[in-house]
Amino acid sequence: MKPVNEVRIAISGKSGCGNTTVSTMLSKKLGIKLVNFTFRQLAQEKGLTLAQVIENAKTDDSYDITVDTRQVELAKSESSVLGSRLAIWVLKEADLKVYLYASDQTRAVRIFNREGGDIEEIKKFTAMRDGEDSRRYQKLYQIDNNDYEFADLIIDTAKYNPKQIVKIICRELKKRKLVKGF
């Protein structure tokens, strides 16, 4: 499967929704660039923990602005899949906007399976992170990240595995004549 012309796909979802997995698989399937620069990567670059970056971002807007600006610049430069919390809001040029949804419980279990730890602590940390994300997005960009009804596709990731989700997205891309093959 190959894009007909340049194509930009924006995929968003909260932590534990499968955003990184689906974005990676889709970019490989289409043979286009994956853009998934997040607080996690910024933390690695700065030699900080994810929790430290989240804490610093509460009072320093440069963390969000750096991540969001870099993502959009990278996504605009060539055909790409942008997988990020704000992709569907910030990549205005996206040919397809996909929102991946999962319940708080499903997300916590996935994070636990990926990273280990204490499930109750993960639930608390994830709720705190969601709240901080929402507060910052509203403050910085006037974006309500709980309002995603405008997305072209909304997929409940508890109902499908990542491979099935990629197929759903590819079907939509084909329907829109953005890819050929499949």
TAFENGI-V737122 format. One record per run of one state. SS is the DSSP state (@ for helix, = for strand, . for the rest). FROM is the first residue (numbers start at 0). TO is the last residue. Records with the same first field share a line. If there is no record, write none. Layout:
SS = FROM-TO ; FROM-TO
//
This chain:
. = 0-0 ; 3-6 ; 12-17 ; 30-31 ; 35-37 ; 46-48 ; 57-60 ; 76-78 ; 83-85 ; 90-94 ; 101-102 ; 115-117 ; 141-151 ; 156-160 ; 175-177 ; 180-181
= = 1-2 ; 7-11 ; 32-34 ; 79-82 ; 95-100 ; 152-155 ; 178-179
@ = 18-29 ; 38-45 ; 49-56 ; 61-75 ; 86-89 ; 103-114 ; 118-140 ; 161-174
//
